[in-house]
Amino acid sequence: MELNNVIIEKEGKVAVVTINRPKALNALNSETLKELDYVVTELENDEEIYAVILTGAGEKAFVAGADITEMKDLNTIEGRKFSILGNKVFRRLENLEKPVIAAIGGFALGGGCELAMACDIRLASDKAKFGQPEVGLGITPGFGGTQRLARLVGTGMAKELIYTGKIIKADEALRIGLVNRVVEGEKLMEEARAMAQTIAANAPIAVKLSKAAINRGMQCDMDTALMYEAEAFGECFSTADQKEGMTAFVEKREKSFQNK
Ligand code: CAA
């Protein structure tokens, strides 16, 4: 597939995915969503990639939302279809069997905030701004905002942000738990790469199973969730990397994981 709006670059075991429509502040139109869907498949199938960084091109924005120009004249059926497309792609990203770090350097509004929330970890620059301004456009959040924001920051705070549509700065996003960490603007990608490399140096199957256990467990009761954890834990003992990790510890030597 020819990619016009998304760039994928491989740096050893880390892939950097950039939403690249800087003139429209990386707004997500259908074409970009379809390209992102394709990129998720590529990442899924690439056995050499152990961690992913997702970012936006340019100085100003991570992603300034779904594309308002494209949405303006949609009817009910088309609106639902657009929401289903975004939700499908973001859900695939959320369930990708590799950790995804969102590196947010500027505006993460509407669909942009929703995209960041579909990632595992959010690193923000001190210039980043967040919000769900949809109601000011006459619509609800449509790419998971009503659900993921409430799960991340609690229903009260999610309702405040969504009903008011207010835009918050990075320090406030950190305070309410919307982002994991705030770093100086120039250091954003450096920090994201360092974190991705730290993750990629660990046993990839154990990281993958941890992600699945957390994601699945958050959607069910504690007893079922702990069964998922026990399943994941048990599965690790069928891997060469578990033998290697523990043997290297006992032999006091460097470990070398094979993703097996
Ligand atoms: N869709 C389409 N184009 C967008 C856009 C969006 N979400 N956000 C910005 N752009 C475009 C602007 O139209 C402008 O294009 P032109 O140069 O052709 O006029 C360009 O990007 C630069 O934007 P501004 O001139 O507006 O830049 P600014 O610095 O003055 O303002 C901003 C920045 C505050 C982020 C402002 O662009 C803005 O408010 N954007 C819209 C944010 C928004 O409402 N996002 C939610 C969209 S709805 C949604 O996402 C629904 C969903 O949940 C699925």
Residues whose N, C-alpha, C, O or C-beta is under 5 A from the ligand:
A	BS01	CAA	K23 A24 L25 A27 A64 G65 A66 D67 I68 T69 F107 L109 G110 G111 P133 E134 T140 P141 G142 F143
